[in-house]
């Protein structure tokens, strides 16, 4: 493998399989995603549409599509070991100009998602403290404090971050999964029902709308590839981490979704009441299932998992910014690597500053984004917007990666890649459809698609400028680190 000639290299061979799995699962945040997005899949969305009782069906369909995308990503990851991941993959398949645009869209989505998740950490931690009588601390102070700690961790070494993600995510997943199995074994509050696994329990439109937010729950599985430069035996460990994270998350989501429905007796109206949000917490607090103390424990587990997610998004996003800067697509100063710890210090500092500024703006503007009745505070609407637009942009790149399946790759089955491409593309298109079709006129939320179009248009303009200046002549790190 050739070494990059860009003058900025991350620490080599420091990470193992557990670390890259932790990055992928930490970014996904299964406990956090289940708490916040299962009710949205069911119908607690801005459109008011969803899969209803058939929520597990939407999750399974989304999982099939993400396995398709994950298979293509894993084939690229066997050969290309660079921090840019999907940006480098699209570059190899379709050329440097398309690769730049994909990187612009993907890391724009990653940045927006990171900003939203940062709000959720401070907001839900503040809510958990106050609702359990442990004090009333402004969510914005908690969010700012977290970002400062996360920056220190990211500079001192990615292993600190990944190991923290692994510990935080595993603890929360094991407890919530165990509780879900208990609820199912107990028969919930009104017995078990096969309706949750029957597509006929919903409409095709409802299931398709559910797929959008089900796909968002899987976002981040591919970020294991962002650590390829820092991983020992990346050609083996990164592909395994990508596919393992999707598989584990699928099992977790389906079991928790079914258990959540069973805990409310498959009564969707009861489950989606504002006072029962998030429903997994309300189910745990039910005296017939867990009780008040266990309900509080589940709240803390969600906080813990949000912390893991935020660390995961920060790790993946900072390395994407670093990769684009190293290749000259962003200001070179952002490619600065700490001389001792070999971490992307400048990119991490840039991300931290933007995140703190965003927290302050959202608080100063009383939430900035119109929120829904009964929500969790001024941060909640901005979080939902960040998750939606970030997910929308990332799914566009998932679609592009799916299309690369028809191009083929050295040493990979063309038929297998094409099949994965069809499955991934169909799922991605259904997810994009859910953002564009019949969204109610709520400022920021109904503008997601054209805000995304503006971001993409800016990327196209920059692409034309770079091409005119000969900015695509030099090799990218992905080209230099292809086996």
C-alpha positions in Angstrom: 0.0 0.0 0.0 1.4 3.4 -1.0 1.6 6.0 1.7 -0.3 9.3 1.1 1.8 12.1 -0.2 -0.3 14.8 1.4 1.9 15.5 4.4 -0.8 14.7 6.9 -1.2 11.1 8.3 -3.2 9.8 11.1 -1.9 7.2 13.6 -1.4 3.9 11.9 -2.6 0.5 13.2 -3.8 1.7 16.6 -7.3 0.3 16.4 -8.7 -3.2 16.4 -12.0 -4.8 15.3 -13.7 -3.9 18.6 -12.8 -0.2 18.0 -14.2 0.0 14.5 -17.4 -1.9 15.6 -17.6 0.6 18.5 -17.4 3.5 16.0 -20.2 2.1 13.8 -22.5 1.0 16.6 -21.7 4.2 18.6 -22.7 6.4 15.7 -25.9 4.4 15.1 -26.8 4.6 18.8 -29.4 1.8 18.9 -30.8 2.7 22.3 -31.1 6.4 21.5 -32.5 5.7 18.0 -35.0 3.2 19.3 -36.2 5.7 21.9 -36.6 8.6 19.5 -37.4 7.1 16.1 -39.5 4.0 16.8 -42.5 6.3 17.7 -41.7 8.4 14.6 -41.7 5.3 12.4 -45.1 4.4 13.9 -46.6 7.8 13.1 -45.4 10.5 15.5 -43.8 12.4 12.6 -44.5 15.9 11.3 -46.5 14.4 8.4 -48.6 12.4 10.9 -48.0 9.3 8.7 -46.2 6.1 9.6 -46.3 2.3 9.7 -48.4 2.1 12.8 -48.6 -1.4 14.2 -46.5 -2.7 11.3 -43.5 -0.6 12.5 -41.2 -3.8 12.6 -41.9 -4.3 8.9 -40.6 -0.8 8.0 -37.5 -1.6 10.1 -36.9 -4.9 8.3 -37.3 -3.4 4.9 -34.9 -0.6 5.8 -32.4 -3.2 7.1 -32.5 -5.1 3.8 -31.6 -1.9 2.0 -28.9 -1.0 4.4 -27.4 -4.5 4.1 -27.3 -3.9 0.4 -25.5 -0.6 0.8 -23.3 -2.1 3.5 -22.2 -4.9 1.2 -21.0 -2.5 -1.4 -19.3 -0.4 1.2 -17.6 -3.5 2.6 -16.2 -4.4 -0.8 -14.7 -0.9 -1.2 -13.4 -1.1 2.4 -11.4 -4.3 1.6 -9.3 -2.3 -0.9 -9.4 1.4 0.0 -8.1 2.4 3.4 -8.6 6.1 3.7 -10.4 8.4 6.2 -12.8 9.8 3.5 -14.7 6.5 3.2 -17.8 7.1 1.0 -16.2 10.2 -0.5 -13.2 8.1 -1.7 -15.5 5.2 -2.9 -17.6 7.4 -5.2 -14.3 9.1 -6.4 -13.0 5.7 -7.5 -16.2 4.7 -9.2 -17.2 7.9 -11.0 -14.2 10.2 -10.9 -12.9 13.0 -8.8 -15.5 15.6 -9.6 -18.4 13.3 -8.7 -16.4 12.2 -5.6 -15.9 15.8 -4.5 -19.7 16.4 -4.8 -20.5 13.2 -2.9 -18.0 14.2 -0.2 -19.6 17.7 0.0 -23.1 16.2 0.4 -22.1 13.4 2.7 -20.1 15.4 5.2 -22.6 18.3 5.0 -25.1 15.7 6.2 -22.8 14.4 8.8 -22.1 17.9 10.1 -25.8 18.7 10.3 -26.6 15.4 12.0 -23.7 16.0 14.5 -25.1 19.4 15.4 -28.5 17.9 16.0 -27.3 15.1 18.2 -25.3 17.5 20.3 -28.5 19.4 21.1 -30.2 16.1 22.0 -27.5 15.2 24.5 -27.8 18.4 26.5 -31.6 18.5 26.1 -32.4 15.0 27.2 -29.8 15.1 30.0 -31.5 18.3 31.3 -34.9 16.7 31.0 -33.8 13.5 32.8 -32.3 15.5 35.7 -35.3 17.8 36.2 -38.0 15.1 35.7 -36.4 12.9 38.4 -35.8 15.7 40.8 -32.0 16.0 40.4 -31.8 19.6 39.7 -32.6 22.0 36.8 -29.5 22.8 34.7 -29.9 24.6 31.4 -29.6 22.1 28.5 -27.2 24.5 26.7 -24.6 24.4 29.5 -24.7 20.6 29.5 -24.3 20.5 25.7 -21.4 23.0 25.7 -19.7 21.1 28.5 -20.0 17.9 26.6 -18.5 19.3 23.4 -15.5 20.5 25.4 -14.9 17.1 26.9 -15.5 15.4 23.5 -12.8 17.7 21.9 -10.2 16.7 24.5 -11.0 13.0 24.0 -10.8 13.3 20.2 -7.4 15.0 20.4 -5.9 12.7 23.0 -6.6 9.7 20.8 -9.4 8.0 18.9 -9.1 4.9 21.0 -10.3 6.8 24.0 -13.4 7.8 22.1 -14.1 4.4 20.6 -13.7 2.5 23.8 -16.0 5.0 25.6 -18.5 4.5 22.8 -18.3 0.7 23.2 -18.8 0.8 26.9 -21.7 3.3 26.8 -23.5 1.6 23.9 -23.1 -1.9 25.2 -24.4 -1.2 28.7 -27.5 0.6 27.4 -28.2 -2.0 24.6 -27.9 -5.0 26.9 -30.3 -3.6 29.6 -32.9 -2.3 27.0 -32.7 -5.5 25.0 -33.1 -7.6 28.1 -36.1 -5.6 29.2 -37.7 -6.0 25.8 -37.3 -9.8 25.8 -38.9 -9.8 29.3 -41.9 -7.7 28.0 -42.3 -10.1 25.1 -42.1 -13.2 27.3 -44.6 -11.6 29.7 -47.0 -10.9 26.8 -46.9 -7.2 27.2 -50.0 -5.7 28.8 -52.6 -7.4 26.6 -50.9 -10.5 25.1 -48.7 -10.9 22.0 -49.9 -10.3 18.5 -48.7 -11.3 15.0 -50.2 -8.1 13.6 -46.9 -6.3 14.2 -45.2 -8.6 11.7 -48.1 -8.4 9.1 -47.8 -5.8 6.4 -51.5 -5.9 6.1 -51.7 -4.1 9.5 -50.7 -0.9 7.8 -50.9 0.7 4.3 -48.1 0.6 1.7 -47.8 4.4 2.0 -47.6 4.2 5.8 -44.8 1.5 5.6 -42.9 3.6 3.0 -43.1 6.7 5.3 -41.8 4.5 8.1 -38.8 3.5 6.0 -37.4 7.0 6.0 -37.0 7.1 9.8 -36.0 3.5 9.9 -33.1 4.2 7.5 -32.1 7.1 9.8 -31.8 4.6 12.6 -29.1 2.8 10.7 -27.1 5.8 9.6 -23.6 5.6 10.8 -22.8 1.9 10.1 -20.5 3.0 7.3 -18.4 5.3 9.5 -16.3 2.3 10.6 -14.6 3.0 7.2 -13.6 6.5 8.4 -11.1 4.8 10.8 -9.5 2.6 8.0 -6.2 4.6 8.1 -5.9 4.0 11.9 -7.0 0.4 12.0 -4.8 -2.7 12.0 -5.6 -5.0 9.0 -8.3 -2.6 7.7 -9.1 -4.8 4.7 -10.5 -7.4 7.1 -11.6 -5.6 10.2 -13.5 -2.6 8.5 -15.8 -4.7 6.3 -16.7 -7.0 9.2 -17.5 -4.0 11.4 -19.7 -2.5 8.7 -21.8 -5.6 8.3 -21.8 -6.7 11.9 -23.1 -3.3 13.0 -26.1 -3.5 10.6 -26.9 -7.1 11.7 -26.8 -6.4 15.4 -28.8 -3.2 15.1 -31.5 -4.9 13.0 -32.1 -7.6 15.7 -32.1 -5.0 18.4 -34.5 -2.7 16.7 -37.1 -5.3 15.7 -37.2 -6.8 19.2 -37.4 -3.4 20.9 -40.0 -2.1 18.4 -42.2 -5.2 19.0 -41.8 -5.0 22.8 -42.7 -1.3 22.8 -45.9 -2.0 20.9 -46.7 -4.9 23.2 -46.1 -2.8 26.3 -49.0 -0.6 25.2 -51.2 -3.5 24.2 -50.7 -2.6 20.5 -52.8 0.5 21.1 -51.1 3.0 18.9 -53.0 6.0 20.2 -51.9 5.3 23.8 -48.3 4.7 22.7 -48.0 8.0 20.8 -49.5 10.2 23.5 -47.0 13.1 24.1 -46.8 12.2 27.8 -45.6 8.8 26.9 -42.6 10.1 24.9 -40.2 8.4 24.5 -42.5 5.2 24.8 -39.7 2.8 25.8 -39.2 5.0 28.9 -42.9 5.1 29.6 -43.1 1.3 29.1 -40.2 0.8 31.6 -41.9 3.0 34.1 -45.2 1.0 33.9 -45.7 -0.6 37.4 -46.8 -3.8 35.7 -43.5 -4.0 33.7 -40.7 -2.2 35.4 -41.7 0.6 37.8 -40.6 4.1 38.5 -37.0 3.3 39.4 -36.5 1.2 36.3 -38.1 3.9 34.2 -35.5 6.4 35.5 -32.7 3.9 34.8 -33.9 3.6 31.1 -33.9 7.4 30.9 -30.2 7.4 32.0 -29.4 4.7 29.5 -30.8 6.8 26.7 -28.6 9.7 27.9 -25.6 7.4 28.0 -26.3 6.2 24.4 -26.8 9.7 23.2 -23.3 10.4 24.5 -22.0 7.5 22.5 -23.8 8.7 19.4 -22.4 12.2 19.8 -18.8 10.9 20.2 -19.4 8.7 17.1 -20.7 11.5 14.9 -17.9 13.8 16.1 -15.3 11.1 15.2 -16.7 10.4 11.8 -17.3 14.0 10.9 -13.9 15.3 12.0 -12.2 12.6 9.9 -14.3 13.5 6.9 -13.4 17.2 7.2 -9.7 16.1 7.6 -9.9 13.9 4.5 -11.4 16.7 2.3 -8.9 19.2 3.5 -5.9 16.9 3.0 -7.0 16.5 -0.6 -7.3 20.2 -1.1 -11.1 20.3 -1.2 -11.3 22.4 2.0 -8.8 24.8 3.5 -5.5 22.9 4.1 -5.3 24.2 7.7 -8.1 21.7 8.6 -5.8 18.8 7.7 -3.5 19.6 10.6 -2.6 16.5 12.6 -1.5 16.7 16.2 2.2 15.8 16.2 2.1 13.6 19.3 -1.3 11.9 19.2 -1.7 11.8 15.4 -5.3 12.9 15.5 -7.1 15.4 13.3 -6.8 18.3 15.8 -7.8 21.2 13.5 -10.8 19.4 12.1 -11.9 18.4 15.6 -11.5 22.0 16.9 -13.5 23.4 13.9 -16.3 20.9 14.6 -16.3 21.8 18.3 -16.5 25.5 17.7 -19.4 25.1 15.2 -21.2 22.8 17.5 -21.0 25.2 20.5 -22.0 28.2 18.3 -25.1 26.2 17.1 -26.1 25.4 20.7 -25.9 29.1 21.6 -27.9 30.2 18.5 -30.6 27.6 19.1 -30.9 28.8 22.8 -30.8 32.5 21.9 -33.5 32.1 19.3 -35.8 30.0 21.7 -35.4 26.9 19.7 -35.1 28.5 16.2 -37.2 25.7 14.7 -41.0 25.4 15.3 -41.6 22.5 17.7 -44.5 20.1 18.3 -46.9 20.2 21.2 -45.7 18.3 24.2 -42.1 18.1 23.1 -39.1 18.0 25.3 -37.9 21.6 25.1 -36.6 24.4 22.9 -33.8 22.1 21.6 -36.2 19.4 20.3 -37.4 21.0 17.0 -33.8 21.9 16.0 -32.8 18.3 16.8 -35.6 16.8 14.6 -34.6 19.2 11.8 -31.0 18.3 12.0 -31.7 14.6 12.1 -34.0 14.9 9.1 -31.9 17.1 6.8 -28.7 15.2 7.8 -30.4 11.9 7.1 -31.7 13.2 3.8 -28.3 14.3 2.6 -26.6 11.0 3.7 -29.3 8.9 2.0 -28.5 10.8 -1.2 -25.0 9.5 -1.0 -26.2 6.0 0.0 -28.1 6.1 -3.3 -24.9 7.1 -5.1 -23.0 4.3 -3.4 -25.8 1.9 -4.4 -25.4 3.0 -8.1 -21.7 2.1 -7.9 -22.8 -1.5 -7.6 -23.5 -1.5 -11.3 -20.0 -0.3 -12.1 -18.3 -3.3 -10.5 -15.2 -3.6 -8.4 -12.0 -5.6 -8.8 -12.2 -9.0 -7.1 -15.9 -8.7 -6.3 -18.9 -10.4 -7.9 -20.6 -8.1 -10.4 -23.9 -9.9 -10.0 -23.7 -9.6 -6.2 -22.8 -6.0 -6.3 -25.6 -5.2 -8.8 -28.1 -7.0 -6.6 -26.9 -5.1 -3.6 -27.1 -1.9 -5.7 -30.8 -2.5 -6.6 -31.8 -3.2 -3.1 -29.9 -0.3 -1.6 -31.1 2.1 -4.3 -34.8 1.2 -3.9 -34.6 1.6 -0.1 -32.8 4.9 -0.5 -35.4 6.2 -2.9 -38.2 5.3 -0.6 -36.5 7.1 2.3 -36.0 10.3 0.1 -39.7 10.1 -0.9 -40.7 10.3 2.7 -39.0 13.7 3.1 -40.5 15.2 0.0 -44.0 13.9 -0.2 -47.0 15.5 1.6 -44.9 17.1 4.4 -47.1 19.7 6.3 -46.1 23.4 6.0 -44.0 23.7 9.1 -41.0 26.1 8.7 -37.6 24.4 8.4 -39.2 20.9 8.2 -41.1 21.3 4.9 -38.0 23.1 3.5 -35.6 20.2 4.0 -35.6 19.1 0.4 -34.8 22.6 -1.1 -32.3 23.4 1.7 -30.6 20.2 0.6 -30.8 21.3 -3.0 -29.1 24.6 -2.1 -26.3 22.8 -0.4 -25.9 20.5 -3.4 -25.9 23.5 -5.7 -23.1 25.2 -3.7 -21.1 22.0 -4.1 -21.7 22.0 -7.8 -20.4 25.6 -8.1 -17.3 24.7 -6.0 -16.7 21.7 -8.2 -16.8 23.8 -11.3 -14.4 26.4 -9.7 -11.9 23.6 -8.7 -12.1 22.0 -12.1 -11.3 25.4 -13.7 -8.3 25.8 -11.5 -7.0 22.3 -12.1 -7.8 21.4 -8.5 -8.7 17.8 -9.4 -5.3 17.0 -10.9 -3.6 15.6 -7.8 -4.2 12.1 -6.5 -6.5 11.7 -3.5 -5.5 9.8 -0.4 -8.1 7.2 -1.4 -6.3 6.6 -4.7 -2.9 6.4 -2.9 -4.2 3.9 -0.3 -5.9 1.5 -2.7 -4.5 -2.0 -2.6 
